[in-house]
Amino acid sequence: MKILITGGAGFIGSNFIFYERARHPDYRIVCVDKLTYAGNLMTLQNFLDEPGFEFYKTDICDRQKIYELFETERPDIVVNFAAESHVDRSIENPSEFLQTNIIGTEVLLDACRKYGISRFHQVSTDEVYGDLPLDRRDIFFTEKTPLHASSPYSASKASADLLCMAYSRTYMLPITISRCSNNYGPYQFPEKLIPLMITNALANKPLPVYGDGLNVRDWLYVEDHCEAIDFILHKAKIGSVYNVGGHNEKHNIDIVKTILSVLRKPESLIGYVTDRKGHDRRYAIDPSLIEHDLGWKPNTKFEDGIQKTIKWYLSNKVWWQNILNGKYLDFYDKFNRSKKKG
Ligand SMILES: NC(=O)c1ccc[n+]([C@@H]2O[C@H](COP(=O)([O-])OP(=O)(O)OC[C@H]3O[C@@H](n4cnc5c(N)ncnc54)[C@H](O)[C@@H]3O)[C@@H](O)[C@H]2O)c1
């Protein structure tokens, strides 16, 4: 079995590579990543020379290169993680989000049609449903909730979902989609809430919290998300859409206070900043369909997952310091030079 993983140098994609390597050691893995600022090849350095693992620095929007890659590699399964993923950046500059998240998905779907695959899995987000009111904690997103995106990021992800469904109906392409809540865990780029707060707190820098800090997110440990995708790939019917969530709703401010308390840092580091434009108030997933159909359930309680995550950032300072000082950007060239010499 050969599995093509796009965006595998990013946060969830790299964790998925680790997960698949451990769970299915016989699978061959092809990782495609453009290595934008969010892609860090250092995360995958232990795999780069391994048999059964190939890395391509390629833009998923580059049709010719993607077709050549499919021609050479002939993957059985494609899992599409590649995306521009930071909402704030999508508000500043939507076009890159539309390009990668929509056109990039279209190019991959076309390649799948042209060369044939047994499954295309689109990694989507709960943000495609828009948001829920803070005072109706009895309402959750189900797979039947209408798509109602709020940000350019979520609109681009919703568009990609619709394209996948259209390719399934029109061309009978074997697709599945997962829509997951907020992930946290090792190897997350330190611009996202949890790693930003950990790394700022360690440096005694202010912890910027949007608005009143009362926005609610449903947090899932990244390994649980990886397991859900693996279950969908191996057990779900073609055409299925599954919501994936942790039953773990938290106010942003409570996350920040938990991090400060674990690190024994003062709450005076918290600094409230002007709210994000169009900031969604609450996301909350009803994951009962995937639990019922596939027997998936999250394994990691938030209290344990956040401890593990903080411990990971404490033990892997070089990983995130290389991001903060920009050194991670040189890693690909060094790897490429040594490959050519070898
Ligand atoms: N992080 C979350 O909480 C979360 C929750 C639900 C769904 N998702 C979805 O999961 C996927 C992965 O998210 P993440 O948090 O790991 O993102 P990330 O930003 O950490 O990683 C994205 C990866 O995609 C690569 N990439 C970007 N544009 C590319 C292009 N044109 N061609 C090839 N590679 C490209 C980047 O280099 C990076 O390695 C995304 O599709 C995102 O929408 C994320």
The ligand as an SDF file (V2000), in Angstrom:
LIG
                    3D

 44 48  0  0  0  0  0  0  0  0999 V2000
   -4.6640   22.7050   13.2900 N   0  0  0  0  0  0  0  0  0  0  0  0
   -5.9350   22.4560   13.5460 C   0  0  0  0  0  0  0  0  0  0  0  0
   -6.3870   22.6410   14.6780 O   0  0  0  0  0  0  0  0  0  0  0  0
   -6.8290   21.8900   12.4850 C   0  0  0  0  0  0  0  0  0  0  0  0
   -8.1160   21.4600   12.8390 C   0  0  0  0  0  0  0  0  0  0  0  0
   -8.9340   20.8960   11.8560 C   0  0  0  0  0  0  0  0  0  0  0  0
   -8.4810   20.7560   10.5630 C   0  0  0  0  0  0  0  0  0  0  0  0
   -7.2360   21.2080   10.2340 N   0  0  0  0  0  0  0  0  0  0  0  0
   -6.7860   21.0030    8.8400 C   0  0  0  0  0  0  0  0  0  0  0  0
   -5.7180   20.0730    8.8900 O   0  0  0  0  0  0  0  0  0  0  0  0
   -4.7710   20.3510    7.8650 C   0  0  0  0  0  0  0  0  0  0  0  0
   -3.3930   20.4910    8.4640 C   0  0  0  0  0  0  0  0  0  0  0  0
   -3.4140   21.5440    9.4260 O   0  0  0  0  0  0  0  0  0  0  0  0
   -2.1020   21.9290   10.2420 P   0  0  0  0  0  0  0  0  0  0  0  0
   -2.5430   22.5940   11.4710 O   0  0  0  0  0  0  0  0  0  0  0  0
   -1.2100   20.7720   10.2860 O   0  0  0  0  0  0  0  0  0  0  0  0
   -1.4960   23.0410    9.2490 O   0  0  0  0  0  0  0  0  0  0  0  0
   -0.0070   23.5490    9.1200 P   0  0  0  0  0  0  0  0  0  0  0  0
   -0.1270   24.9760    8.6890 O   0  0  0  0  0  0  0  0  0  0  0  0
    0.7960   23.2200   10.3290 O   0  0  0  0  0  0  0  0  0  0  0  0
    0.5950   22.6710    7.9230 O   0  0  0  0  0  0  0  0  0  0  0  0
    0.2150   22.8650    6.5920 C   0  0  0  0  0  0  0  0  0  0  0  0
    1.2870   22.2320    5.7130 C   0  0  0  0  0  0  0  0  0  0  0  0
    0.8690   22.3760    4.3470 O   0  0  0  0  0  0  0  0  0  0  0  0
    1.9790   22.8030    3.5730 C   0  0  0  0  0  0  0  0  0  0  0  0
    1.4890   23.5570    2.4200 N   0  0  0  0  0  0  0  0  0  0  0  0
    0.8880   24.7810    2.4090 C   0  0  0  0  0  0  0  0  0  0  0  0
    0.6000   25.1350    1.1500 N   0  0  0  0  0  0  0  0  0  0  0  0
    1.0090   24.1270    0.3410 C   0  0  0  0  0  0  0  0  0  0  0  0
    0.9620   23.9020   -1.0630 C   0  0  0  0  0  0  0  0  0  0  0  0
    0.4590   24.8230   -1.9090 N   0  0  0  0  0  0  0  0  0  0  0  0
    1.4690   22.7400   -1.5400 N   0  0  0  0  0  0  0  0  0  0  0  0
    1.9990   21.8000   -0.7110 C   0  0  0  0  0  0  0  0  0  0  0  0
    2.0780   21.9770    0.6230 N   0  0  0  0  0  0  0  0  0  0  0  0
    1.5780   23.1200    1.1490 C   0  0  0  0  0  0  0  0  0  0  0  0
    2.8090   23.6780    4.5170 C   0  0  0  0  0  0  0  0  0  0  0  0
    4.1460   23.8040    4.0830 O   0  0  0  0  0  0  0  0  0  0  0  0
    2.6610   22.9110    5.8280 C   0  0  0  0  0  0  0  0  0  0  0  0
    3.6720   21.9320    5.9620 O   0  0  0  0  0  0  0  0  0  0  0  0
   -5.2680   21.6210    7.1650 C   0  0  0  0  0  0  0  0  0  0  0  0
   -5.9210   21.2220    5.9930 O   0  0  0  0  0  0  0  0  0  0  0  0
   -6.2400   22.2460    8.1500 C   0  0  0  0  0  0  0  0  0  0  0  0
   -7.2330   22.9360    7.4810 O   0  0  0  0  0  0  0  0  0  0  0  0
   -6.3990   21.7710   11.1660 C   0  0  0  0  0  0  0  0  0  0  0  0
  1  2  1  0
  2  3  2  0
  2  4  1  0
  4  5  1  0
  4 44  2  0
  5  6  2  0
  6  7  1  0
  7  8  2  0
  8  9  1  0
  8 44  1  0
  9 10  1  0
  9 42  1  0
 10 11  1  0
 11 12  1  0
 11 40  1  0
 12 13  1  0
 13 14  1  0
 14 15  2  0
 14 16  1  0
 14 17  1  0
 17 18  1  0
 18 19  2  0
 18 20  1  0
 18 21  1  0
 21 22  1  0
 22 23  1  0
 23 24  1  0
 23 38  1  0
 24 25  1  0
 25 26  1  0
 25 36  1  0
 26 27  1  0
 26 35  1  0
 27 28  2  0
 28 29  1  0
 29 30  1  0
 29 35  2  0
 30 31  1  0
 30 32  2  0
 32 33  1  0
 33 34  2  0
 34 35  1  0
 36 37  1  0
 36 38  1  0
 38 39  1  0
 40 41  1  0
 40 42  1  0
 42 43  1  0
M  CHG  2   8   1  16  -1
M  END
$$$$
